[in-house]
C-alpha cells in the first residue's frame, strides 16, 4: 500500500458534501488523498482573513485541491 492512496469519489463527497461532477473529476485527477482533500477544505474554511496565507505550508496536492475548490467557490461562504 502506498503512503497515501488517492481519494475515491465517495470519500471526496463525504468530505465536501454534494459536489458537482466536474469539481469531483478535477479533484480525482490530482491524485490527492482523502487527507489532502480534508486539509484543503479545512484550510479554506478557516478564518477568511488568512487569504493567500492559507496555502503557506500546504503540500502541492493540497494547494491544487484548494485551487479547484476556490474556483468552484466551495469553502467559506461567499457574499
TASUL-V472061 format. One record per residue. N is the residue number from 1. RES is the residue in one small letter. D_FIRST is the distance of its C-alpha to the first C-alpha in whole Angstrom. Layout:
{{N;RES;D_FIRST} {N;RES;D_FIRST}}
This chain:
{{1;x;0} {2;x;4} {3;x;7} {4;x;8} {5;x;8} {6;x;11} {7;x;14} {8;x;15} {9;x;19} {10;x;19} {11;x;18} {12;x;20} {13;x;23} {14;x;22} {15;x;22} {16;x;25} {17;x;27} {18;x;29} {19;x;28} {20;x;29} {21;x;28} {22;x;28} {23;x;27} {24;x;24} {25;x;23} {26;x;24} {27;x;21} {28;x;18} {29;x;19} {30;x;18} {31;x;15} {32;x;15} {33;x;13} {34;x;15} {35;x;16} {36;x;17} {37;x;19} {38;x;20} {39;x;21} {40;x;23} {41;x;25} {42;x;26} {43;x;27} {44;x;29} {45;x;31} {46;x;32} {47;x;35} {48;x;36} {49;x;39} {50;x;36} {51;x;35} {52;x;34} {53;x;33} {54;x;30} {55;x;28} {56;x;29} {57;x;26} {58;x;23} {59;x;20} {60;x;21} {61;x;19} {62;x;21} {63;x;24} {64;x;23} {65;x;23} {66;x;26} {67;x;28} {68;x;27} {69;x;28} {70;x;31} {71;x;32} {72;x;32} {73;x;33} {74;x;31} {75;x;31} {76;x;34} {77;x;37} {78;x;39} {79;x;43}}
